[in-house]
Amino acid sequence: MARSITFREQAAHKSLFYRAVNLRHRLRMTYDLFIGDRLFSSWSMRGWLMLEKFNLPYRSHMTGLYSGTMAQDMEPLAPARLVPALRLPDDTVVGESLAMAETLAERHPDARLWPSDPTARATARWLCAEMVAGFGALRGECPMQLLHVWQGFKPSDETLADLARIETLWAHARGISGTAQGPLFGAYSVADVFYTPVAARIIGYGLPVSEANQAYCLDLLSDPIVRQWRAMGLTVQYEPFPYPQGLPSGSWPIGGVSSAKPVPGPSINDACPYSGNPVADFLDLDGQCWGFCNPFCRDKTVADPNAWPKFIALRAAVNET
Ligand SMILES: N[C@@H](CCC(=O)N[C@@H](CS)C(=O)NCC(=O)O)C(=O)O
């Protein structure tokens, strides 16, 4: 015979129901970002920055840009066929970075993806559109790579002309915003997102730009969020290297060379600094052993230990007591 449920059971069911609805709502409010690679896909980097830098909720999905499964991985997003692609909470698919940026800006006016001043905003849109449509020589000759700095790279006249054009556009932006350094329009905007992979090319190939623009490039690449993207990229081994130059290479100028290395445990900490889950994979840094819940968490930390605020806080908490 059916038993009538108690008030307490009813309350428990109700709370479970609301928790499930809440979770579903939270998941539905999340964007799905499809990327192809971290060290080499400049457009994937732009897609990720426009979510991560403006604190928008997202899950990222890696497609097989270099493993040959990209077309198949992108099938559910048709007709989008390049990365990045974005799926909105209502399942609408948006391809092309600029369309993604406009869509996110429209849906999140408070996040201020574009500059708030109308003249600055129009100019920022211009700079981004020119990035999407232009600089073919620079893009073709200097594929983005975040691994190291090529030594002795000789840019062609066409690439030098692209660089001159970029410097003209940056000077124009700064003339409008009245900011001599830092983000082009004062506050960080989609324009800085779009030119971060250009900064990586300028630094990664040692391309000639003014001292002030060199500093701007280093600023963009020193952003902890960009360091985190690079550190995650460094967890993947590429054999063969996709864009060889036949040149010697020097180390990346930001973050220094990591002295961390994977080791067997046990670690000082029991819980992963990122997930809070039990530790299973370990690294040594300056003679101390730290644990993480999976090899990816460990390896991204090995790549750049100082890019991760939660790991920095854990080390500080242990070493200060
Ligand atoms: N105009 C596109 C460019 C996207 C793009 O070219 N993505 C590259 C990766 S960086 C890609 O998907 N390549 C795969 C292919 O060409 O098949 C955008 O703004 O998003």
The ligand as an SDF file (V2000), in Angstrom:
LIG
                    3D

 20 19  0  0  0  0  0  0  0  0999 V2000
   37.6560   34.4390  -39.3820 N   0  0  0  0  0  0  0  0  0  0  0  0
   37.6190   33.3230  -38.4530 C   0  0  0  0  0  0  0  0  0  0  0  0
   38.9470   32.6220  -38.5270 C   0  0  0  0  0  0  0  0  0  0  0  0
   38.9350   31.3110  -37.7890 C   0  0  0  0  0  0  0  0  0  0  0  0
   40.0710   30.3880  -38.2090 C   0  0  0  0  0  0  0  0  0  0  0  0
   40.7020   30.5640  -39.2480 O   0  0  0  0  0  0  0  0  0  0  0  0
   40.3160   29.3860  -37.3820 N   0  0  0  0  0  0  0  0  0  0  0  0
   41.3280   28.3880  -37.6990 C   0  0  0  0  0  0  0  0  0  0  0  0
   42.1420   28.0380  -36.4660 C   0  0  0  0  0  0  0  0  0  0  0  0
   43.1410   29.3770  -35.9090 S   0  0  0  0  0  0  0  0  0  0  0  0
   40.6620   27.1060  -38.1290 C   0  0  0  0  0  0  0  0  0  0  0  0
   39.5820   26.7760  -37.6670 O   0  0  0  0  0  0  0  0  0  0  0  0
   41.3140   26.3390  -39.0100 N   0  0  0  0  0  0  0  0  0  0  0  0
   40.8250   25.0730  -39.4510 C   0  0  0  0  0  0  0  0  0  0  0  0
   40.6750   24.9790  -40.9250 C   0  0  0  0  0  0  0  0  0  0  0  0
   41.0350   25.9410  -41.6260 O   0  0  0  0  0  0  0  0  0  0  0  0
   40.1980   23.9320  -41.3740 O   0  0  0  0  0  0  0  0  0  0  0  0
   37.2870   33.8730  -37.0590 C   0  0  0  0  0  0  0  0  0  0  0  0
   37.3050   35.0990  -36.9150 O   0  0  0  0  0  0  0  0  0  0  0  0
   36.9650   33.1340  -36.1230 O   0  0  0  0  0  0  0  0  0  0  0  0
  1  2  1  0
  2  3  1  0
  2 18  1  0
  3  4  1  0
  4  5  1  0
  5  6  2  0
  5  7  1  0
  7  8  1  0
  8  9  1  0
  8 11  1  0
  9 10  1  0
 11 12  2  0
 11 13  1  0
 13 14  1  0
 14 15  1  0
 15 16  2  0
 15 17  1  0
 18 19  2  0
 18 20  1  0
M  END
$$$$
